[in-house]
């Protein structure tokens, strides 16, 4: 249920509505729009509640929300959400690219990869300090040491950092370095972790579970948002099907569907979605053509020496080629690449000048 306030509703009237909702034993979540405020009522509401809230001062109308994911739904929030990370605006209509190693490994490789993706035009540096692995015998990341390497790479390149957090106990530690907290596919139903990142003020990139329906994916976002953090970025990264030719099946049709269902920005991960480096570029371009707001790409200066997922990692040369082709596609679609970090929009590629 949502309570739509009048455009002239006062802060006191809005607070009175919120207090009434809490008095009735429900959670309230206000959403401030351009012209008016909407107050969401979270919980199993009863029919008479509509009349009880409709008569309060400042209320324009009260509506039932049919979707199980209330806060993530366009029924509640019809306008696109834009997630801001420094000067970056994810979901603003400009395409954002996140790139870097699957797992942070050596200092040499980490810094060289960071510089390479920055030079090619990436906007965010990715890298895993903590890595969930199917086998307990596989490399699981350097942990706190990996965060230190990411912090150094950020200081050198100026790129904001996205890195995965796996344990609710590590959220505070990871948030000290990360500009975006990543929830991996395997943690899409780790509800304690989802709620913990929801209590932070950091943007959260939520990868679709390899087993998850679109509804389950959006309900995972709902777990984050009910804690007060609405800065959620959805990430399509492929699902598990009967097909074995690729690592996963990249669900490209989920992108326009979710963009219709939800106001949250959507990025695509063609690296995990395919598992093969030579499929990354065509699937990345397809994802942008389908409406994705950005990409998250695995890049390594020496994929043969990567400690995880070398087979799906692009070399810097292949990543630079992808960025050039992406620039042309984005211009053709009327959704140019976001300006590079520290670059003014008028000087950015995609503002009327082809490479």
N, C-alpha and C positions, 0 to 999 in steps of 0.2 A: 504494500500500500504506500502511496505517496501523497503528501499534502502539498499542494501548489499554493504558495502565498501570493497575494496581490502584489502588483509592482510597487505600490505605496506602503506596503507593510513595514512597520517600524521594527527595529531590533528587539524591542520589548515584546511585541506581538509574536515574533518568531520564537523568542525564548519561552514565551508562555505555551506555545504549541509543543515545543520540545519537552517542557516540564510535564505537560499533560500526558504525552506519550510515555514518558518514564513512570509517571504515576500509575498508569495502566499496566505497568510491568513489561514494557517493550523497550528495545533499543531504538534510539533515534540517530539518524545521520543526515546532517544538512548538506546540501549541494548548492553552492552559490553560482548562479548563472549570470549572464550579462545583464538581464533585465529583472530577474526575479529569483527568489530562493525556493528550492524544493526541499522538503523534509521527508526522508525515507523512514518508514516504520518497519523494523525488522522483527520477524517472528510470525507465528501462525495467527493471523488476525481473525476477528469474528465480524459478521456482517453489520451488526449494530454500531461498530466502531466508526464506520464511515459517517454516520449521522452525528456521533459524539464530537468528531473533529471538525466537521463541516461548519458547525455553529460558532466556532471560536473566532475571535476578532482577527482580521487580517487574512483569513483563509479564503482563497478563491474557489478551489474545488479539491475534492479528495478522490483519488482513483485507485482501483485495484490493479496490481501488476501481475500479469499472467505468467511471466517467465520465472523459473525457479532461481535464476541468478538475477537478483534485484538490482544491486548496485552496478553491475557490469552491463546491464541491459540498456538499449536505446529507449526503451519505454520510460525509464527514469531519467536518462541523460541523453537527449537526442543529439546534442552537438558533440563533435569529435573532441576527445581528450588529447591535449598536447602535454607530453611529459618533458620537462625542462631539465637539462643536465648542463649547468654552466650556460654557455652561449648556444648549446644545441637545443633544438626543439624537435622532438620525435613525435610524429603525427601531425605536423604542421602543413603537410603537402610537399615538403622537400625530403628527399631520400637520404637516409643516414646509413653509413656502413661501419660496422664493428669488425675488427680483424686482429688476428694474432695467433699465438700458439694454443693448441688444445691444453697442454700442460706446460707450465713454466719449468724449464729444465736448467741448463747452464746459464751463467751470467752472460757469457759471450753470445749465445744463441738468442737469449731473451732480449738483450739490448739491440742486437743487429736486426732481429725481426721487428721490434718496435719502431726502429728508425725506418725500416723498409716500408712498412704499411703506412706510416705517416707521410713519407715522401710520395707514395702513390695516391694519397688523398683520403685515407681512412679517417674517420672522425672519433672513434673510440678504440682503445686497445683492449683486446680480450686476452685472457690467460688464466689457466686453472692452477691455483695454489693447493686446493683440496679437490681431489678427483674421485668420484664414485666409480668403481670398476667391477665388472661382473666376476672376475676372478680375484680372490684375495692375494694372489701371488703377483698381480700386475702392479705397475707403478701407480701409487695413489697420491702423488703430489708431494711437494716439499713443505706444505703447511705454512707456518709463520715465516719461514725463510723465503718461501715463494712470494708471500705478500711483500716482503722487503725488496725483492727484485722488481716486483711490479711498481712499487713506490719509486724506485730509482728510475725505471723506464719512464714513468710519468713525469718525473722532474726533468728528464732530458728532452723528451718529445713534446711535453705539454698536453698530451692526450689524456682524457679521462679514462678511468679503468672500469671494466666490467669483469667480475670474477665470481665463481660459484661459492655458495655457502651450503653446507650439508647438514650441519648440526645446530639446533637452537642455541647451544652453549657457545658457539663460535660467531654468532651474528654480530655482537659488539666488536669483536676483534677484527672481523672481515670488513665491517663498515668503517673502520678507521682508515682503511686504504681505498676501498671500492667506492666509486661514484655511482655504480649500478650493481645491485645484488642480483646474482643469477640463481634461480631455482631450476635445477636440472630435471630431466625427464623422469628419472627414478624417484624424485621427491615430490611429484605432483599430488600425492596423497599423504604426505608427511604433514599432517595438520598442525602439529605443534610447531614445526618450522615455518609453515605458511603464516600462522598467527604471530610468530615472533618477528618476522620481517615486516608484517603489517603494523607492528608497533614502532617501527623506525620511521624516519623521514626520508629514507633513501629510496630512489626509484628501484623497482623490482622488475626484472625480466623473467617471466614465467614460461618455461618451455612446456609444450604439450607432452603429456605422458605418452610413451610409445604404445600404451594400451588404451588411451583415453578417447572417449567420444568427445565431440565438441562441447556437449553439455557438461561433461565431467571437467573438461579443461576450464570452462568459464566458471564453474562452481569452485574450482581451486582458486581462481582469481577472486572470487567472492569471499573466500576465507581470509585473504589478505586485506581486502577492502573493508570488511566488517570491523577491523581493528583500527581503522582511521586512515590508512595509507591508500590513496586512490591513484598513486603514480605507478601504475602497473602497465607493463609492456608485454603483450602476448607474443609467443614465438612458436611458429609451426616448424617442426624439425623431423617430420616423418613418423609414420606409425608402423607397427608390426603387422604384416599380412602374410598370406601364403607364399608370396614371392620371395625367392632367395637370390635372384640375380644381383640385387643391390642390398645394401645393409638394412635399409628400411624403405618404405614406400612413401615418397614425399607427396603429401596430400595438398596439391596446389588449389583444388577447389574449396578447401577449407578457408583460404584467405579471403576471397570475396564474400563467402557466407558469413564468416565471423565479423567482417567489416560491416555487414548489414545488421547483424544481431547485436553487436556491442560497439560502444563508443571508444573502446581502448585501442591504442595503436597496435599494429601487428608487424612483426619482422619475421624473416625467414632464415632458416639454417640449412642451406643446401649441402653443407659438408657432412653433417650427421645424417641428413635425409637421404643421401646417396651412398656415402662411404667410399666413393671413388673420385679422385681428384679431377679426372677428365669430364665428369658429369657436373661438377660444381658450377662452372660458368653457364651452361645452357639452362640449368634448373634455377640458378640465381636470376637470370634474365626473365625466365618465365614467371617467377614469383613476383618480380616488380611489375611485369605486365598485368598480372592478376590483381594488383592493387596493394602489395606489401609496402609498408612505410620504411622498410630498411632491410638490411642483411646482416648476418653475423657469420663470418667466414674464417676458416682455419688456414693460417699461413705459417710457414716455417722456412728459415733460410737454408735448412738442410733436412728435408723431410725424411730421408733415409736414416737420420740419426735421432729423429723425434722419439721421445719416450712414450708417447701415446698418439695413435691416430695419424701416423705419418702417411698412410695410403690415401687419406682424404685431404691432406694439406696441400695447398698451392705453394709453389715457389714464389718469391717476390716478383719474378718476371711475369709469371702467369697471373698473379694478382693485379699487377699494373695493367696488363692487357684487359682483364675483366673490368677494371675501373674505367678504362677508355671506352669500352663498348657500353658499359652501363651509363656513362655520361651521354652518349648519343641516344640511347633508348629513353632515358629520363627526359631529355629535351623533346623528343618526339611525343612523349606522353603528356607533356606539359607539367611534369612533376620533377623539376631539376634536382640535381644533387645539392645537399645542404652545403653552405660555404665551409671550407676547411677551418680547422681550429685556428682562431686568431685572424681570420680573413673576413673582410667586410663583404656583405652580400653582393655589392656592385662589382666586386673584383672576382667573384667566384665563378668557376666553370658552371655552365648551365644557365647563365643569365643572358642568353642571346648569342653567345659565341661558341661555335663548334671547335673542338680541338684540332 
